[in-house]
Amino acid sequence: MADARRIDEGSALLRAPYPRASAAALDRVKVELSRALGDSKLRVDEDALFAFAGDESDQAPVLPDIAVLAATPEDIAETLRIATAYGVPVTPRGAGTGKSGGAVPVCGGIVLSVIGMNALEEIDASEQLAVVGPGMILADLHAAVEREGLFYPPDPNSLKTCAIGGNIAENAGGPRAFKYGVTRDYVLGLEVVAADGTPMTIGRRTRKGVTGYDLASLLVGSEGTLAVTTRATLRLIRKPEALATLLGLFPSVDHTMRAVEAIVAAGLAARCLEVLDETCVVGIREEGVSLDARAAALLIVEVDGDSASVDRQLQDVGQRAMDAGAVEVLVAQDAAQRDRLWEARRKLSYVTKRMARWKISEDVVVPRMRLAALVQDVRAIGERVGVRTLCYGHAGDGNLHVNFLWDDPEDVVKVERALEALFRSVIAMRGTLTGEHGVGSSKAPYLALEQSGYVIALQERIKAAFDPKGILNPGKIFPRRGHGSC
């Protein structure tokens, strides 16, 4: 986790500080919170507050004034009621694994942590649903439902540490999204607290339902700017009977893209299609993973279903990989080999951090047919501005994680230019600025590249309807104009 005491001048992008709440308002809020919640649920000393200052993004940590460790929905309601009364900003926080600055309290104020609300309240096998608290760790949910023969597909790379509340806030995806979709596809209903402390139940428990506006879907992906989740009802599916994982080694990224297109065109329902470029392969080798010397790019393919169909799919995928120019195709022989393969992929973000002093990872999406062109554009941008690049990601749905790496603090200016060039290239390809990380504070300055002023203003009016005083996660999603408590 990012620590504000260890941030130096070259590690984050150039962002001016936001104004903070007044000392008088903060003093009153501390008194009121102490009365309502008790001091055991508050953190106000500087050393304790550092743990709530940052997330896993490029955004510099900001020290909050107060941290609330919520244990019940009532704790959340009281915190928001008091914050609204005094106009003090509130930053909801799960596990702090986000990549876009969503959990960074850019205006100080209160960080509202829900990580203690981690109960698995119910698994209903007959209705295929689970009811969970927002602080439940995703991997724990996976394990619990799979013991019942059920399956919850969303699987961001941080699954061992990320919390369901954060997944809902960001509409998290992951490698399996190509076949199974993202978090929004599995949220049936939510219990939330509005900015003024009013509890609400939205959505439903049933599979079907079209009563009124779909507010549950609206809140999924709203990045903590509209309400705070206290309980989620999640849709489950049956656990696939069989699973197989294949690793294709290719002489270039272009060859992997040919394989992806061939696999998709053949109608093979792979649940994952993950591509890693040349720089990623170098990093993996530096970690001690032995790969064929001819390999300069990798493709991880996973298929599932009944045993017979998985065997057929595996053969078809392997043949198409070889036809596309693979130098070698390997199949995981057991669960242990599969786990080792995915562990290497999931650690890639951390492996690449050791390749430079600083790194920024962006998750852009383009139509799948433009993915190879985007990789070429990234290379050209890096060469033009003088910043190292690497790419990996979910090739099946065109979601590429583009990374910029640098060692000199003065190169931050170059990185800013590279980011804008990347985003303009993505929009020109009819893509979108983010596929699963969210806008947060890191992409808020670029929102107008994709959305018109009317669309942005419409969303701001929705925000104002939920949060009239602008206290909930200010500084996120929308371009900065200094509204509300921030």
C-alpha positions in Angstrom: 0.0 0.0 0.0 1.2 3.5 -0.8 2.6 5.4 2.2 2.6 9.2 2.1 5.9 9.3 3.9 7.7 7.6 1.1 6.4 9.6 -1.8 9.0 11.6 -3.7 8.6 14.2 -6.4 9.0 12.0 -9.4 6.5 9.3 -8.5 3.2 10.9 -9.3 1.7 12.9 -12.1 1.4 16.7 -11.9 -1.7 17.4 -9.9 -2.4 20.5 -7.9 -3.6 20.0 -4.3 -7.3 20.3 -3.6 -8.7 22.6 -0.8 -9.6 20.9 2.5 -12.4 21.3 5.0 -12.0 24.0 7.6 -10.4 23.2 10.9 -13.5 24.3 12.8 -15.7 21.9 10.8 -13.3 19.0 11.3 -13.1 19.6 15.0 -16.9 19.5 15.3 -17.0 16.3 13.2 -14.5 14.6 15.4 -16.5 15.4 18.5 -19.8 14.2 16.8 -18.2 11.0 15.5 -16.7 10.2 18.9 -20.1 10.5 20.5 -22.0 8.5 17.8 -19.5 5.7 17.2 -17.0 5.7 20.1 -13.3 6.4 19.9 -12.4 2.7 19.1 -13.8 3.1 15.6 -11.9 6.3 14.9 -8.3 7.0 13.9 -7.1 10.6 14.1 -3.3 10.3 14.9 -1.0 10.8 12.0 0.8 7.5 12.1 -2.5 5.6 11.9 -3.9 7.8 9.2 -1.0 7.0 6.8 -2.6 3.6 6.2 -5.6 5.3 4.6 -3.8 7.9 2.5 -3.2 6.1 -0.8 -4.1 3.1 -3.1 -2.3 1.2 -5.8 -2.6 4.0 -8.4 -0.1 6.6 -9.6 -1.8 9.3 -7.5 0.2 10.7 -4.6 -1.3 9.7 -1.2 -3.1 12.4 0.7 -3.4 12.2 4.5 -7.0 12.2 5.7 -8.1 14.1 8.8 -10.1 11.2 10.2 -10.5 7.5 9.5 -13.7 5.7 10.5 -13.6 1.9 10.8 -17.2 1.0 10.1 -18.5 -2.2 11.6 -22.2 -1.9 10.8 -24.5 -0.1 8.3 -25.5 2.2 11.2 -21.8 3.3 11.5 -21.9 4.3 7.9 -25.2 6.1 8.2 -24.1 8.1 11.2 -20.7 9.0 9.6 -22.5 10.3 6.5 -25.1 12.2 8.4 -22.5 14.0 10.4 -20.3 14.7 7.4 -23.2 16.2 5.5 -24.2 18.4 8.4 -20.7 20.0 8.5 -19.8 19.8 4.8 -16.8 17.5 5.3 -15.7 15.2 2.4 -15.9 11.4 2.8 -13.8 9.0 0.8 -15.3 5.4 1.0 -12.6 2.7 1.1 -12.5 -1.0 0.7 -9.1 -2.7 0.6 -7.3 0.1 -1.2 -6.2 -1.9 -4.2 -7.7 0.4 -6.8 -5.6 1.7 -9.8 -7.2 5.0 -10.5 -6.9 6.9 -7.2 -10.5 6.2 -6.2 -9.6 5.6 -2.6 -7.2 8.6 -2.3 -8.8 11.3 0.0 -7.7 14.1 -2.3 -9.6 16.6 -0.1 -8.6 15.1 3.2 -11.6 14.9 5.5 -12.9 11.4 6.4 -11.9 8.1 5.0 -14.8 5.7 5.6 -13.4 2.1 5.7 -15.8 -0.8 5.2 -13.2 -3.5 5.3 -14.4 -4.7 8.7 -17.9 -5.4 7.2 -16.7 -8.7 5.7 -19.4 -11.2 6.5 -20.6 -13.8 4.1 -24.2 -13.7 5.3 -25.8 -16.2 3.0 -25.3 -18.6 0.1 -28.6 -19.7 -1.4 -27.7 -22.7 -3.6 -31.3 -23.1 -4.9 -31.6 -19.5 -6.0 -27.9 -19.3 -6.9 -27.0 -16.1 -5.0 -24.9 -14.9 -2.2 -25.3 -12.0 0.2 -22.1 -10.4 1.4 -20.7 -7.4 3.3 -18.7 -4.8 1.3 -15.5 -5.7 3.1 -15.4 -9.4 2.1 -12.3 -10.3 0.2 -13.1 -11.6 -3.3 -10.9 -14.7 -3.1 -12.8 -15.7 0.1 -16.1 -15.4 -1.7 -14.7 -17.5 -4.6 -13.6 -20.3 -2.3 -16.9 -20.3 -0.3 -19.2 -20.5 -3.3 -17.1 -23.1 -5.1 -17.3 -25.4 -2.1 -21.1 -25.4 -2.8 -20.5 -26.2 -6.5 -21.2 -22.6 -7.5 -19.2 -19.9 -9.3 -18.7 -16.1 -9.1 -16.8 -15.2 -12.2 -15.3 -11.7 -11.7 -11.6 -12.1 -11.1 -9.5 -8.9 -11.1 -5.8 -9.6 -10.6 -6.0 -8.3 -7.0 -8.6 -11.0 -6.1 -6.6 -12.2 -3.1 -6.7 -8.8 -1.5 -9.5 -6.7 -3.0 -12.9 -6.3 -1.4 -16.3 -6.7 -2.9 -17.3 -3.1 -2.1 -14.4 -1.8 -4.1 -15.3 -4.3 -6.9 -18.8 -2.8 -7.0 -17.5 0.7 -6.9 -15.2 0.2 -9.9 -17.3 -2.4 -11.8 -14.2 -4.7 -11.6 -13.6 -7.2 -14.4 -10.6 -9.5 -14.9 -9.4 -12.2 -17.3 -12.6 -14.1 -17.2 -14.7 -11.1 -18.3 -14.4 -12.1 -22.0 -16.7 -15.0 -21.5 -18.6 -14.2 -18.3 -18.8 -10.4 -18.0 -18.0 -8.0 -15.2 -19.2 -7.2 -11.7 -22.3 -5.4 -12.9 -23.5 -8.6 -14.5 -23.6 -10.3 -11.1 -25.1 -7.6 -8.8 -28.8 -8.2 -8.2 -29.4 -5.9 -5.4 -27.7 -3.5 -3.0 -28.2 -2.0 0.4 -26.6 1.4 0.5 -26.5 4.6 2.5 -27.0 7.9 0.7 -24.8 10.9 1.4 -27.2 12.4 4.0 -27.2 9.1 6.0 -30.5 7.7 4.6 -30.4 3.9 4.1 -31.8 2.5 0.8 -32.5 -0.9 -0.6 -32.3 -1.0 -4.4 -32.3 -3.7 -7.0 -33.8 -7.1 -6.2 -33.1 -10.7 -5.1 -34.8 -12.3 -8.1 -33.2 -13.1 -11.4 -35.7 -10.9 -13.3 -37.1 -7.5 -12.4 -37.8 -4.2 -14.2 -39.5 -2.2 -11.5 -38.5 1.4 -11.8 -35.0 2.7 -12.8 -32.2 0.2 -12.5 -30.4 2.1 -9.7 -28.3 -0.9 -8.7 -26.7 -0.9 -12.1 -26.2 2.8 -11.9 -24.4 2.5 -8.5 -22.1 -0.3 -9.8 -19.1 1.6 -11.3 -20.0 4.9 -9.7 -16.7 4.9 -7.8 -18.2 5.8 -4.4 -19.5 9.1 -5.6 -23.3 8.4 -5.2 -23.7 6.2 -2.1 -21.9 3.7 0.1 -22.6 0.0 -0.1 -23.4 -1.9 3.1 -24.6 -5.2 1.7 -24.7 -6.8 -1.8 -26.8 -9.6 -3.2 -24.8 -11.3 -5.9 -25.8 -13.7 -8.7 -24.0 -17.0 -8.9 -23.8 -19.6 -11.7 -23.0 -23.3 -11.6 -19.3 -24.1 -11.4 -17.9 -25.4 -14.7 -17.2 -29.1 -14.6 -13.8 -29.0 -16.2 -11.1 -26.4 -16.8 -7.9 -26.3 -18.9 -5.2 -23.8 -19.4 -2.9 -23.4 -22.3 0.2 -21.2 -22.8 1.2 -20.2 -26.3 4.7 -18.9 -26.9 5.0 -16.6 -29.9 7.8 -14.7 -31.8 5.9 -11.4 -31.5 2.8 -9.7 -30.2 1.5 -9.5 -33.7 1.5 -13.3 -33.9 -0.5 -13.6 -30.6 -3.1 -11.2 -32.0 -3.5 -13.4 -35.1 -4.1 -16.4 -32.8 -6.7 -14.4 -30.8 -8.6 -13.5 -33.9 -8.5 -17.1 -35.2 -9.8 -18.4 -31.8 -12.6 -15.9 -31.6 -13.5 -16.3 -35.3 -13.8 -20.1 -34.8 -16.4 -19.5 -32.1 -14.3 -21.1 -29.4 -15.7 -19.9 -26.0 -12.5 -19.3 -24.2 -13.0 -17.8 -20.8 -9.6 -16.0 -20.9 -7.4 -14.7 -23.6 -4.4 -12.9 -22.0 -1.6 -11.4 -24.0 1.8 -10.4 -22.7 4.3 -8.4 -24.9 8.0 -8.6 -25.3 8.9 -6.4 -22.3 6.7 -8.5 -20.0 8.4 -11.6 -21.2 11.8 -10.1 -20.3 10.4 -9.4 -16.8 9.1 -12.9 -16.4 12.5 -14.3 -17.4 14.2 -12.1 -14.9 12.0 -13.7 -12.2 13.5 -17.0 -13.1 10.8 -18.4 -15.3 12.3 -20.6 -18.0 10.9 -19.9 -21.5 11.9 -21.0 -25.0 14.5 -18.6 -26.2 12.4 -17.9 -29.4 9.5 -16.6 -27.3 9.0 -12.8 -27.4 5.3 -12.7 -26.5 2.9 -15.0 -24.6 -0.8 -15.9 -24.9 -2.6 -17.5 -22.0 -5.9 -19.3 -23.0 -8.3 -20.9 -20.6 -11.4 -22.9 -21.5 -14.0 -24.5 -19.3 -17.3 -26.5 -19.6 -18.0 -30.2 -19.5 -15.0 -32.5 -19.9 -15.7 -33.5 -23.5 -16.1 -30.0 -24.8 -13.0 -28.8 -22.9 -10.9 -31.5 -24.6 -12.2 -30.5 -28.0 -11.7 -26.8 -27.3 -8.2 -27.4 -26.1 -7.2 -29.2 -29.2 -8.8 -26.5 -31.4 -7.2 -23.6 -29.5 -3.8 -25.3 -29.7 -4.1 -25.9 -33.4 -5.0 -22.3 -34.1 -2.2 -21.1 -32.0 0.3 -23.2 -34.0 -1.3 -22.0 -37.3 -0.8 -18.4 -36.1 3.0 -19.0 -35.7 3.4 -20.2 -32.1 6.9 -21.6 -31.4 5.5 -23.7 -28.6 2.2 -24.6 -27.0 2.1 -25.9 -23.4 -0.9 -27.2 -21.5 -1.1 -27.2 -17.7 -1.2 -30.8 -16.6 -2.8 -30.2 -13.2 -4.2 -27.6 -10.9 -0.8 -26.9 -9.4 0.7 -26.0 -12.8 -2.3 -23.9 -13.6 -2.0 -22.0 -10.3 1.7 -21.3 -11.0 1.0 -20.0 -14.4 -1.7 -17.6 -13.2 0.3 -16.6 -10.2 3.0 -15.4 -12.6 0.4 -13.5 -14.6 -1.2 -11.9 -11.5 2.1 -10.8 -10.2 3.0 -9.2 -13.5 2.0 -5.7 -12.2 4.4 -6.0 -9.3 7.2 -7.6 -11.4 7.1 -4.8 -13.8 7.4 -2.2 -11.0 10.9 -3.5 -10.4 11.9 -2.7 -14.0 11.9 1.0 -13.3 11.8 3.5 -10.4 8.2 4.5 -11.3 5.4 3.0 -13.4 1.9 3.9 -14.4 -0.6 1.3 -15.7 -3.6 2.4 -17.7 -6.4 0.0 -18.8 -7.8 1.2 -22.1 -10.1 -0.6 -24.4 -10.4 -0.7 -28.2 -12.3 -2.8 -30.6 -10.5 -6.2 -30.6 -9.6 -5.8 -34.3 -7.7 -2.6 -33.4 -5.6 -4.2 -30.6 -2.5 -4.9 -32.7 -2.7 -1.3 -34.0 -2.9 0.0 -30.5 0.2 -1.9 -29.4 2.0 -0.4 -32.4 0.8 3.1 -31.4 2.0 2.5 -27.8 5.5 1.6 -29.1 5.5 4.7 -31.3 4.4 7.0 -28.5 7.1 5.7 -26.2 9.8 6.2 -28.8 8.5 9.7 -29.6 8.3 11.0 -26.1 11.3 9.0 -24.7 9.5 6.8 -22.2 9.7 3.0 -21.9 6.5 1.0 -22.5 5.0 -2.4 -22.0 1.6 -3.9 -22.6 -0.4 -6.9 -21.4 -4.1 -7.6 -20.8 -7.3 -9.1 -21.8 -7.1 -9.6 -25.6 -10.5 -11.2 -25.9 -12.3 -8.0 -25.1 -9.7 -5.5 -26.3 -8.8 -4.4 -22.8 -5.1 -3.6 -22.8 -3.0 -2.5 -19.7 -0.6 0.0 -21.1 2.4 0.8 -18.8 4.8 3.7 -18.9 8.1 3.3 -17.0 10.6 6.0 -16.0 13.6 6.6 -13.6 14.2 10.3 -13.9 11.8 12.5 -11.9 11.9 15.1 -14.7 10.4 12.5 -17.0 7.0 13.0 -15.4 6.3 15.7 -18.0 7.1 13.1 -20.8 4.7 10.7 -19.1 1.9 13.3 -19.1 2.4 13.7 -22.9 2.5 10.0 -23.4 -0.8 9.5 -21.5 -2.6 12.1 -23.5 -1.3 10.7 -26.7 -2.4 7.2 -25.7 -5.9 8.4 -24.8 -6.3 10.3 -28.0 -5.2 7.3 -30.0 -7.7 5.1 -28.1 -10.6 7.5 -28.8 -9.6 7.7 -32.4 -9.9 3.9 -32.6 -13.5 4.2 -31.1 -12.3 2.9 -27.8 -12.8 3.9 -24.2 -10.5 5.4 -21.5 -11.0 2.6 -19.0 -12.3 -0.9 -19.0 -12.1 -1.9 -15.3 -9.9 0.4 -13.3 -12.3 3.4 -13.3 -11.8 7.1 -13.9 -11.0 8.1 -10.3 -8.8 11.1 -10.0 -6.1 9.9 -12.4 -8.3 10.0 -15.6 -10.7 12.7 -14.6 -8.7 15.4 -16.5 -9.2 13.4 -19.7 -12.9 12.6 -19.5 -13.8 15.2 -22.1 -11.8 13.4 -24.7 -14.5 10.7 -24.7 -17.7 12.4 -23.4 -19.4 15.6 -24.6 -19.9 18.5 -22.2 -23.7 17.7 -22.2 -23.1 14.1 -21.1 -20.6 15.1 -18.4 -23.1 17.8 -17.1 -25.9 15.2 -17.1 -23.8 12.9 -14.9 -23.0 15.8 -12.6 -26.7 16.4 -12.2 -27.2 12.8 -11.2 -24.3 13.2 -8.7 -26.0 16.3 -7.3 -29.3 14.4 -6.9 -27.7 11.7 -4.8 -25.2 14.0 -3.0 -26.4 17.7 -3.0 -23.5 18.9 -0.9 -20.9 17.1 -2.9 -19.3 15.3 0.1 -19.0 11.8 -1.4 -15.6 11.0 -2.9 -15.1 14.5 -4.4 -12.4 14.9 -7.0 -13.2 11.7 -8.7 -14.6 11.0 -12.3 -15.4 14.6 -13.3 -12.9 17.2 -14.5 -11.9 19.5 -11.8 -14.0 22.6 -11.3 -13.9 23.0 -7.6 -17.5 22.3 -6.7 -19.0 21.0 -3.5 -17.1 20.4 -0.3 -13.9 20.1 -2.3 
